[in-house]
Amino acid sequence: MKDAPHENFRLNEHGQPIGFELPGWQAPPFPPHTTLTGRYCRLEPLNAARHAADIYEALAEDRERTRWTYSFHGPYPTFAAYEAWVKGTESSRDPQFYAIVDAASGRAVGSCANMRIDPSHGVIEVGNIYFSPRLAHTRAATEAVFLAVAKAFALGYRRYEWKCDSCNLPSRVAATRFGFTYEGMFRQAIVNRGRNRDTTWFAIIDRDWNGGLQDAYLRWLDPSNFDAAGLQKLRLSALTAPFVQRDSADASPPLQKR
């Protein structure tokens, strides 16, 4: 019995599976490096003069410096060292660094970046994520991810990626909570800090985002989702779960039997 073609694939004149058509596809523009504003936070182009002191103060709350374990840079023993790193990012086109500014306090409490930006294929990766202890597990943290993802798809990108050290279990849990689908592990992908790094891949595609994942974020971020004590009524992971694919085999082309 011949395998039935998956909806993502079709057969060419030779009976071979090929990808679905992209009528009218045009590469989106390179994302502008501008401020993105939400209800709980803003993403501002990272700038040493405006953001370094606030972020460094917030980083100091990570007294054991465990949040740097899987990073490619840091920790920074002095403010001067961190300020120098921030200054070095200001002229970078890719990665494109952002400060995460808490709307209530007006102070920067973390940072992230768009990276591996590939307009020709419509792909962006989020990386260099650093959520300080005062940012982690807050509405602002979730909204920061939402703002970055929403901007990418609004520009016409087709895919937004999340990659992390496979040993970084909190990052893997966060990716799934944010609606990213697990796509596999690349073994011995990178050497980082003199040790092996297997890299775990996740992604959101435009069909997920436009098919309801964006609405799931908006529903969670709405003030009505929080009680008087600020506790969530609906968990984001429950709202995003329908858009997280569980069986990667569903996305594979049919096997040609010989």
N, C-alpha and C positions, 0 to 999 in steps of 0.2 A: 504493500500500500504506500502510495507516494505521500510525503508530508505536505500538508496544506500550507500555503504561504502565510506568513504572519502579516498583520496589517501594516507593519513597518516596511515590508518588502514586497517586491513584485518580480515577475519573471521577464527577462528580456527575450528577444527573438530566438536565443539559443537555449532557452529553458533554464537560464542561470538566475539566481536571486540577486537583485540589485536594490539599492535604496529608493525610497519614495521620492517623487519629483518635488522640486522647490520652485514652483512657478513664480517668476518675478523676483527671485532672490537677489538682493543687492547687499553688499557689505555695509554694516552700520558704521557711523562715524566713530573715530577714537573718542572715548568718553571725556568730556570737558572736566577739568580739575576745578570744580566749583563747589560751594557750600550746598549741602543737602539738609533741609530743615524738616524736623518732625515735631511731634507733640512733646516728647520726653528728652530728645537730644538733637544735636546737630552734628553732621560730619563736615569738618572744615579742613581745607588743605593744611597739612601739618607744617607748623612754623615755629622755629625755636623761640623767637621773641614772645609770641603769643601763648604758646602751649607747653614749652619744655618744663618750666618751673612747676606748673600745676600737675602735669603728668608725673614728674619725678617725685613730688610729694605723695601722690596717690600710690606710686609703686612702692614707696617705703613701707606701706602697710603689709606688703608681702615680706615679712621679716625673715622667713626662711629661704626666700628667693626660689621657691619651688615652681613658680609660674614661668621661670626661664628655662626649665630643664629641657624642653623640646624645641626651644627657639634657636634660630641661627645666629643670634647676637645677644649681648647682655649676659649676666646682669651688670649693672654699672655701679661701681663702688663710690663714685662721686658725681655730683651734679654736672661738673664740667665735662666728664666723659659722656654722660647722656646727652647733654646739650650739643656736643660735637657730633654725635651720631644723628641727632635731629637735623642739625644744619646740613649734614651730608645728604639728607633725603629731599631737601627742599627743591632741588633742581632736577630730581629724578622724574622722568616721563613714565617709565615702567620699571619697577613698581611705582604706583601713584598713591602716595601716603596721605592718610587722613587722621586728624585728631577727633576723638569722640568727646563732644562737649555736653555735659549735663545741662539740660535746659533750666532746671530749677536753680542751680547754683551759678551757672555761667562759667564753670571751671572744667577744664579738660581732665578726663579721668581714664583715658585709654587711647588706643590707636589701632588702625587696621590699614590695609592697602588693597587696591586692585592691582593685579599682577598677571604676567603672561597674557597680556591683552592682545587678542588676535582678531581684528575686525574681519579679515578675509574669510574666516570660518565662523565668526559670530560667537567667540568664546572668551570669557573672562574668568580668572580665578581670584578668590579672596584669600589673602594671606597676611603674614606678619601681624596676626591678631594678638593684641595684648589688652585683656580686660583686667584692670586693677581690682583688688578686693572690693573697693567701694562701687565698682561698676558691675561686677559679676552678679548674675541672678537678679537683675533689675529689669524693669520695663525698658529703660534706656538701652540696655545691652541688646535686647531683642529688637528694638526699633532700629538700632544701628545696622544690624544685619538686614532688616527689612528695607531700609533706605538704600543700601548698596545694591541689593538684588533688584529692587523695583526700578532703580535708575537704569541698570543694565538692560532689562527687558523692555523698558520704555524706549530705549535707543534702538531696539531692534536686534539685540543679541539673542542667540538661540540657546545658550548654555552658560551656566554659572557654576564654577567648580569649587569644591572644598577638599583640600588634601592635608593630611597630617601624618605624623609619625605613628606607625601602627601600635606603638606602646602607649600612646597618649590616649588613654581610655576616656578621660573627660571630654576631649575634643571630638572623639567618635560619637559619644552620647549626644553632645551638643549638635553635631551635624544632623543627626536623625531627628532630634527635637525641632530643629529649624526647617525640616522638610526636605533635606538633601537625601538622595537615594544612594545607598552603598553600591559601588560598582566594581570593587575588587581590591586586591593588594598587589603592589609591585615589589617583589622581593629584592633586597639589596639594591634599592634604587639610589640611595644617597649615602655618602660618608659625611657625618655631622659630628663635630666635636671629637673627632677621632674614633667614633663608634659607628657601627652599621645602623642604617635606618631603612626599614621596610616602610613603604608609603601606602597608606590607605586612601582610596579615591571615593569621593561622593560628588553628586551633581544635582542641580535642578535644571530642567529644560523648560523651554517656553510653553510647551503643552501643559506641563504641571502648573506653572505659574498662572497662565491665563485660564486654566481649567478649574480654578478654585483655590489654589494654594495662596494666592495673594489675598483673597477674601478671608481665608483662615487666619492670616496674620492680622488683618484689620479687625476681625472679630475679637481676637485676643487682646489687641492693643487698645480697644475701645474702653474708655473709663468705666462704662457700665459692667465690664467684666471683673471689676475689683470691688470688694466690699469696703466698709468704712475703715477697716483696719489695713486696707491695702492688699489683702489676700486675694489671689485669683479665684474665680469661680469655675472657669473652664481652663484646663491645662492646654498649653500650646501643643504638646506632643499628641494629645488626643485629636486636636483639630487638624494637625498636619499629617497624621497617620494614613489617611486614605490616599495621600499623594506620594507616599514613600513605597517604592516598589520592593516587594519581598523576594521575588524570584527572577534573578537576572536571566534565566533561560528563556523567559517570555520575550526578551528583546533580541534573541538570537535568530539568524536566518535559518530557514529549513535546510536540513542536511540533504545533499544530493546522494542518492543511493546508487551504487554501481553494481 
